[in-house]
Amino acid sequence: MHAICICLPEYPEKIEKARAHFAERGLTDVSFMYGVNAPVAGLATWHPYEVDHPGSGFRMGAKPTGCWLSHYMLWNAMTRMTDDAYLVLEDDAQLDEGFMDKWAQAMRDVPSDYSFLHLGHCCLAGRPQTHVAGQVFETKDQMCTHAYVLRRNTVPFLLKTLRKCWAPIDIQLAREVFPFVKSYAVVPRIVAQFDTNIQP
């Protein structure tokens, strides 16, 4: 399975760090795709983020807007690709030692009709989970987008459903996508994030 890493050309040192780290963990088949650096491009969303901040008029900032657009742009590109599934990474993804074996085992354990399999996630502790096999659990509540496997046949649903940018992309996935697709997570996660303390 091919891996695609979302990165920003404004930070070449992060790209090289990610490339070296992935190779060190045995992941060598990785393409690097330039995402949207919203602060540089001057982009933001005007839709209020009202679900978690009712009546506040709060809007998410440029950085999560860029992340949102970057994933959406990659999903569009996937409609022209030919593999059944892809590993999507962000450039701060920190793979566990023994990642390749753990990932291979997760792919054996996840049901064959899965849509999403999150290898990295956060905020899942205490949320509903159904054990499937090994470290794979069915769940609708995983957050973060730094490491997930996505089936290409799920992409049209993403592109049609996520047309309004109003919240960070992981929150919109949990609210608008995961309830309607077969989503799973590896628990505990096997991909963390460099320089970020994320909740279990």
Phi and psi restraints in degrees (value plus and minus 20) as a CYANA .aco file:
   2 HIS   PHI    -101.8   -61.8
   2 HIS   PSI     124.9   164.9
   3 ALA   PHI    -129.4   -89.4
   3 ALA   PSI     121.8   161.8
   4 ILE   PHI    -146.7  -106.7
   4 ILE   PSI     106.7   146.7
   5 CYS   PHI    -129.6   -89.6
   5 CYS   PSI     103.2   143.2
   6 ILE   PHI    -100.0   -60.0
   6 ILE   PSI     108.3   148.3
   7 CYS   PHI    -164.3  -124.3
   7 CYS   PSI     155.4   195.4
   8 LEU   PHI    -144.6  -104.6
   8 LEU   PSI     109.9   149.9
   9 PRO   PHI     -85.5   -45.5
   9 PRO   PSI     -38.4     1.6
  10 GLU   PHI     -89.9   -49.9
  10 GLU   PSI     -33.6     6.4
  11 TYR   PHI    -145.4  -105.4
  11 TYR   PSI      48.1    88.1
  12 PRO   PHI     -81.1   -41.1
  12 PRO   PSI     -49.7    -9.7
  13 GLU   PHI     -86.1   -46.1
  13 GLU   PSI     -53.3   -13.3
  14 LYS   PHI     -89.8   -49.8
  14 LYS   PSI     -55.9   -15.9
  15 ILE   PHI     -84.2   -44.2
  15 ILE   PSI     -65.5   -25.5
  16 GLU   PHI     -87.7   -47.7
  16 GLU   PSI     -57.8   -17.8
  17 LYS   PHI     -82.4   -42.4
  17 LYS   PSI     -64.4   -24.4
  18 ALA   PHI     -83.7   -43.7
  18 ALA   PSI     -64.8   -24.8
  19 ARG   PHI     -79.9   -39.9
  19 ARG   PSI     -64.8   -24.8
  20 ALA   PHI     -87.1   -47.1
  20 ALA   PSI     -61.5   -21.5
  21 HIS   PHI     -85.0   -45.0
  21 HIS   PSI     -65.4   -25.4
  22 PHE   PHI     -80.1   -40.1
  22 PHE   PSI     -64.5   -24.5
  23 ALA   PHI     -82.8   -42.8
  23 ALA   PSI     -59.8   -19.8
  24 GLU   PHI     -81.2   -41.2
  24 GLU   PSI     -52.7   -12.7
  25 ARG   PHI    -108.5   -68.5
  25 ARG   PSI     -18.4    21.6
  26 GLY   PHI      75.2   115.2
  26 GLY   PSI     -17.7    22.3
  27 LEU   PHI    -116.6   -76.6
  27 LEU   PSI      80.1   120.1
  28 THR   PHI    -129.8   -89.8
  28 THR   PSI     -38.1     1.9
  29 ASP   PHI    -111.4   -71.4
  29 ASP   PSI      55.4    95.4
  30 VAL   PHI    -147.8  -107.8
  30 VAL   PSI     109.3   149.3
  31 SER   PHI    -120.7   -80.7
  31 SER   PSI     125.2   165.2
  32 PHE   PHI    -128.9   -88.9
  32 PHE   PSI     102.1   142.1
  33 MET   PHI    -132.8   -92.8
  33 MET   PSI     108.0   148.0
  34 TYR   PHI     -89.0   -49.0
  34 TYR   PSI     106.5   146.5
  35 GLY   PHI    -114.1   -74.1
  35 GLY   PSI    -188.6  -148.6
  36 VAL   PHI    -117.7   -77.7
  36 VAL   PSI      98.9   138.9
  37 ASN   PHI    -112.6   -72.6
  37 ASN   PSI      70.7   110.7
  38 ALA   PHI     -80.0   -40.0
  38 ALA   PSI     -59.7   -19.7
  39 PRO   PHI     -81.4   -41.4
  39 PRO   PSI     -57.5   -17.5
  40 VAL   PHI     -89.8   -49.8
  40 VAL   PSI     -62.4   -22.4
  41 ALA   PHI     -94.4   -54.4
  41 ALA   PSI     -39.5     0.5
  42 GLY   PHI      61.3   101.3
  42 GLY   PSI      15.3    55.3
  43 LEU   PHI    -129.0   -89.0
  43 LEU   PSI     126.6   166.6
  44 ALA   PHI    -177.3  -137.3
  44 ALA   PSI     149.7   189.7
  45 THR   PHI    -127.6   -87.6
  45 THR   PSI     123.1   163.1
  46 TRP   PHI    -118.7   -78.7
  46 TRP   PSI     -25.0    15.0
  47 HIS   PHI     -89.0   -49.0
  47 HIS   PSI     108.7   148.7
  48 PRO   PHI     -89.4   -49.4
  48 PRO   PSI     122.0   162.0
  49 TYR   PHI    -109.9   -69.9
  49 TYR   PSI      55.4    95.4
  50 GLU   PHI    -107.4   -67.4
  50 GLU   PSI     -40.9    -0.9
  51 VAL   PHI     -80.1   -40.1
  51 VAL   PSI     -66.4   -26.4
  52 ASP   PHI    -116.1   -76.1
  52 ASP   PSI     -27.0    13.0
  53 HIS   PHI    -157.6  -117.6
  53 HIS   PSI      41.9    81.9
  54 PRO   PHI     -79.6   -39.6
  54 PRO   PSI     111.7   151.7
  55 GLY   PHI      56.0    96.0
  55 GLY   PSI     -19.7    20.3
  56 SER   PHI    -106.2   -66.2
  56 SER   PSI     -41.3    -1.3
  57 GLY   PHI      51.2    91.2
  57 GLY   PSI      -9.3    30.7
  58 PHE   PHI     -83.2   -43.2
  58 PHE   PSI     117.0   157.0
  59 ARG   PHI    -146.1  -106.1
  59 ARG   PSI     122.2   162.2
  60 MET   PHI     -90.5   -50.5
  60 MET   PSI     134.7   174.7
  61 GLY   PHI    -100.8   -60.8
  61 GLY   PSI    -195.6  -155.6
  62 ALA   PHI     -86.4   -46.4
  62 ALA   PSI     -59.8   -19.8
  63 LYS   PHI     -80.7   -40.7
  63 LYS   PSI     -71.1   -31.1
  64 PRO   PHI     -87.2   -47.2
  64 PRO   PSI     -45.6    -5.6
  65 THR   PHI     -85.2   -45.2
  65 THR   PSI     -61.4   -21.4
  66 GLY   PHI     -83.4   -43.4
  66 GLY   PSI     -60.4   -20.4
  67 CYS   PHI     -82.8   -42.8
  67 CYS   PSI     -64.1   -24.1
  68 TRP   PHI     -76.6   -36.6
  68 TRP   PSI     -71.8   -31.8
  69 LEU   PHI     -85.1   -45.1
  69 LEU   PSI     -54.8   -14.8
  70 SER   PHI     -85.0   -45.0
  70 SER   PSI     -65.1   -25.1
  71 HIS   PHI     -86.6   -46.6
  71 HIS   PSI     -62.3   -22.3
  72 TYR   PHI     -81.9   -41.9
  72 TYR   PSI     -59.4   -19.4
  73 MET   PHI     -84.5   -44.5
  73 MET   PSI     -61.9   -21.9
  74 LEU   PHI     -83.9   -43.9
  74 LEU   PSI     -61.9   -21.9
  75 TRP   PHI     -80.3   -40.3
  75 TRP   PSI     -60.0   -20.0
  76 ASN   PHI     -79.6   -39.6
  76 ASN   PSI     -63.6   -23.6
  77 ALA   PHI     -82.3   -42.3
  77 ALA   PSI     -53.8   -13.8
  78 MET   PHI     -82.7   -42.7
  78 MET   PSI     -44.6    -4.6
  79 THR   PHI     -86.6   -46.6
  79 THR   PSI     -36.5     3.5
  80 ARG   PHI    -123.7   -83.7
  80 ARG   PSI     -17.6    22.4
  81 MET   PHI    -115.1   -75.1
  81 MET   PSI     152.9   192.9
  82 THR   PHI    -140.2  -100.2
  82 THR   PSI     -33.4     6.6
  83 ASP   PHI     -91.1   -51.1
  83 ASP   PSI     135.9   175.9
  84 ASP   PHI     -90.3   -50.3
  84 ASP   PSI     -54.1   -14.1
  85 ALA   PHI    -171.4  -131.4
  85 ALA   PSI     139.2   179.2
  86 TYR   PHI    -157.2  -117.2
  86 TYR   PSI     126.1   166.1
  87 LEU   PHI    -110.6   -70.6
  87 LEU   PSI      99.0   139.0
  88 VAL   PHI    -122.7   -82.7
  88 VAL   PSI     107.2   147.2
  89 LEU   PHI    -145.8  -105.8
  89 LEU   PSI     134.7   174.7
  90 GLU   PHI    -125.3   -85.3
  90 GLU   PSI     141.0   181.0
  91 ASP   PHI     -92.9   -52.9
  91 ASP   PSI     -23.1    16.9
  92 ASP   PHI    -124.4   -84.4
  92 ASP   PSI      -8.4    31.6
  93 ALA   PHI     -84.7   -44.7
  93 ALA   PSI     109.2   149.2
  94 GLN   PHI    -133.5   -93.5
  94 GLN   PSI      82.6   122.6
  95 LEU   PHI     -96.7   -56.7
  95 LEU   PSI     119.2   159.2
  96 ASP   PHI     -81.5   -41.5
  96 ASP   PSI     136.8   176.8
  97 GLU   PHI     -82.8   -42.8
  97 GLU   PSI     120.7   160.7
  98 GLY   PHI      53.0    93.0
  98 GLY   PSI       1.5    41.5
  99 PHE   PHI     -74.9   -34.9
  99 PHE   PSI     -65.7   -25.7
 100 MET   PHI     -80.5   -40.5
 100 MET   PSI     -61.3   -21.3
 101 ASP   PHI     -88.6   -48.6
 101 ASP   PSI     -61.0   -21.0
 102 LYS   PHI     -85.4   -45.4
 102 LYS   PSI     -61.0   -21.0
 103 TRP   PHI     -84.9   -44.9
 103 TRP   PSI     -64.9   -24.9
 104 ALA   PHI     -79.7   -39.7
 104 ALA   PSI     -61.1   -21.1
 105 GLN   PHI     -85.7   -45.7
 105 GLN   PSI     -61.1   -21.1
 106 ALA   PHI     -81.9   -41.9
 106 ALA   PSI     -58.2   -18.2
 107 MET   PHI     -88.8   -48.8
 107 MET   PSI     -48.2    -8.2
 108 ARG   PHI     -94.6   -54.6
 108 ARG   PSI     -50.9   -10.9
 109 ASP   PHI    -106.0   -66.0
 109 ASP   PSI     -48.3    -8.3
 110 VAL   PHI     -92.2   -52.2
 110 VAL   PSI     122.1   162.1
 111 PRO   PHI     -78.0   -38.0
 111 PRO   PSI     128.0   168.0
 112 SER   PHI     -86.4   -46.4
 112 SER   PSI     -38.9     1.1
 113 ASP   PHI    -119.9   -79.9
 113 ASP   PSI       3.4    43.4
 114 TYR   PHI     -83.7   -43.7
 114 TYR   PSI     136.9   176.9
 115 SER   PHI    -127.0   -87.0
 115 SER   PSI     -70.1   -30.1
 116 PHE   PHI    -144.0  -104.0
 116 PHE   PSI     123.1   163.1
 117 LEU   PHI    -155.0  -115.0
 117 LEU   PSI      88.4   128.4
 118 HIS   PHI    -104.0   -64.0
 118 HIS   PSI     100.5   140.5
 119 LEU   PHI    -109.8   -69.8
 119 LEU   PSI     -47.1    -7.1
 120 GLY   PHI    -144.5  -104.5
 120 GLY   PSI     121.4   161.4
 121 HIS   PHI    -186.8  -146.8
 121 HIS   PSI     154.5   194.5
 122 CYS   PHI    -166.6  -126.6
 122 CYS   PSI     150.6   190.6
 123 CYS   PHI      40.8    80.8
 123 CYS   PSI      10.3    50.3
 124 LEU   PHI    -119.9   -79.9
 124 LEU   PSI     -37.4     2.6
 125 ALA   PHI     -80.0   -40.0
 125 ALA   PSI     109.7   149.7
 126 GLY   PHI      62.4   102.4
 126 GLY   PSI     -22.7    17.3
 127 ARG   PHI    -112.7   -72.7
 127 ARG   PSI     136.3   176.3
 128 PRO   PHI     -78.0   -38.0
 128 PRO   PSI     111.7   151.7
 129 GLN   PHI    -164.8  -124.8
 129 GLN   PSI     122.1   162.1
 130 THR   PHI    -139.0   -99.0
 130 THR   PSI     100.4   140.4
 131 HIS   PHI     -87.8   -47.8
 131 HIS   PSI     114.7   154.7
 132 VAL   PHI    -126.1   -86.1
 132 VAL   PSI     -81.6   -41.6
 133 ALA   PHI    -189.2  -149.2
 133 ALA   PSI     129.1   169.1
 134 GLY   PHI      34.3    74.3
 134 GLY   PSI    -143.4  -103.4
 135 GLN   PHI    -122.8   -82.8
 135 GLN   PSI      -7.0    33.0
 136 VAL   PHI    -114.8   -74.8
 136 VAL   PSI     109.4   149.4
 137 PHE   PHI    -148.3  -108.3
 137 PHE   PSI     121.0   161.0
 138 GLU   PHI    -100.4   -60.4
 138 GLU   PSI     112.7   152.7
 139 THR   PHI    -177.9  -137.9
 139 THR   PSI     135.4   175.4
 140 LYS   PHI    -137.2   -97.2
 140 LYS   PSI     -15.5    24.5
 141 ASP   PHI    -135.3   -95.3
 141 ASP   PSI     -13.2    26.8
 142 GLN   PHI     -88.4   -48.4
 142 GLN   PSI     121.7   161.7
 143 MET   PHI    -135.7   -95.7
 143 MET   PSI     148.8   188.8
 144 CYS   PHI      66.1   106.1
 144 CYS   PSI     132.0   172.0
 145 THR   PHI    -152.5  -112.5
 145 THR   PSI       5.8    45.8
 146 HIS   PHI    -102.1   -62.1
 146 HIS   PSI     -31.6     8.4
 147 ALA   PHI    -184.7  -144.7
 147 ALA   PSI      85.3   125.3
 148 TYR   PHI    -168.7  -128.7
 148 TYR   PSI     131.8   171.8
 149 VAL   PHI    -119.5   -79.5
 149 VAL   PSI     110.8   150.8
 150 LEU   PHI    -144.4  -104.4
 150 LEU   PSI     108.8   148.8
 151 ARG   PHI     -96.5   -56.5
 151 ARG   PSI     115.7   155.7
 152 ARG   PHI     -84.5   -44.5
 152 ARG   PSI     -49.0    -9.0
 153 ASN   PHI     -92.2   -52.2
 153 ASN   PSI     -28.5    11.5
 154 THR   PHI    -107.2   -67.2
 154 THR   PSI     -39.1     0.9
 155 VAL   PHI     -79.2   -39.2
 155 VAL   PSI     -64.6   -24.6
 156 PRO   PHI     -76.3   -36.3
 156 PRO   PSI     -56.9   -16.9
 157 PHE   PHI     -85.0   -45.0
 157 PHE   PSI     -61.6   -21.6
 158 LEU   PHI     -80.3   -40.3
 158 LEU   PSI     -66.3   -26.3
 159 LEU   PHI     -86.9   -46.9
 159 LEU   PSI     -52.7   -12.7
 160 LYS   PHI    -101.4   -61.4
 160 LYS   PSI     -51.6   -11.6
 161 THR   PHI    -102.4   -62.4
 161 THR   PSI     -64.0   -24.0
 162 LEU   PHI    -113.8   -73.8
 162 LEU   PSI      54.3    94.3
 163 ARG   PHI    -122.5   -82.5
 163 ARG   PSI     -32.8     7.2
 164 LYS   PHI    -138.8   -98.8
 164 LYS   PSI      99.0   139.0
 165 CYS   PHI    -108.5   -68.5
 165 CYS   PSI      79.0   119.0
 166 TRP   PHI    -147.9  -107.9
 166 TRP   PSI     -30.9     9.1
 167 ALA   PHI    -171.5  -131.5
 167 ALA   PSI     144.1   184.1
 168 PRO   PHI     -70.7   -30.7
 168 PRO   PSI     124.6   164.6
 169 ILE   PHI     -79.2   -39.2
 169 ILE   PSI     -54.0   -14.0
 170 ASP   PHI     -88.3   -48.3
 170 ASP   PSI     -54.1   -14.1
 171 ILE   PHI     -89.9   -49.9
 171 ILE   PSI     -61.9   -21.9
 172 GLN   PHI     -84.4   -44.4
 172 GLN   PSI     -58.2   -18.2
 173 LEU   PHI     -79.9   -39.9
 173 LEU   PSI     -66.4   -26.4
 174 ALA   PHI     -84.9   -44.9
 174 ALA   PSI     -54.4   -14.4
 175 ARG   PHI    -105.1   -65.1
 175 ARG   PSI     -58.9   -18.9
 176 GLU   PHI    -132.3   -92.3
 176 GLU   PSI     -33.7     6.3
 177 VAL   PHI    -138.8   -98.8
 177 VAL   PSI     -75.8   -35.8
 178 PHE   PHI     -76.1   -36.1
 178 PHE   PSI     -53.6   -13.6
 179 PRO   PHI     -83.0   -43.0
 179 PRO   PSI     -36.2     3.8
 180 PHE   PHI    -134.6   -94.6
 180 PHE   PSI     -20.0    20.0
 181 VAL   PHI    -149.1  -109.1
 181 VAL   PSI     153.1   193.1
 182 LYS   PHI    -111.9   -71.9
 182 LYS   PSI      78.4   118.4
 183 SER   PHI    -132.6   -92.6
 183 SER   PSI     120.7   160.7
 184 TYR   PHI    -158.3  -118.3
 184 TYR   PSI     143.8   183.8
 185 ALA   PHI    -162.9  -122.9
 185 ALA   PSI     128.4   168.4
 186 VAL   PHI    -107.2   -67.2
 186 VAL   PSI     101.5   141.5
 187 VAL   PHI    -146.4  -106.4
 187 VAL   PSI     102.8   142.8
 188 PRO   PHI     -90.1   -50.1
 188 PRO   PSI     140.4   180.4
 189 ARG   PHI     -80.9   -40.9
 189 ARG   PSI     134.0   174.0
 190 ILE   PHI    -134.0   -94.0
 190 ILE   PSI     -13.0    27.0
 191 VAL   PHI    -157.3  -117.3
 191 VAL   PSI     100.7   140.7
 192 ALA   PHI    -122.6   -82.6
 192 ALA   PSI    -182.1  -142.1
 193 GLN   PHI    -151.1  -111.1
 193 GLN   PSI     114.6   154.6
 194 PHE   PHI     -84.1   -44.1
 194 PHE   PSI     119.1   159.1
 195 ASP   PHI      40.1    80.1
 195 ASP   PSI       5.4    45.4
 196 THR   PHI    -160.0  -120.0
 196 THR   PSI     106.7   146.7
 197 ASN   PHI    -116.1   -76.1
 197 ASN   PSI      76.4   116.4
 198 ILE   PHI    -121.7   -81.7
 198 ILE   PSI     127.9   167.9
 199 GLN   PHI     -90.8   -50.8
 199 GLN   PSI     134.1   174.1
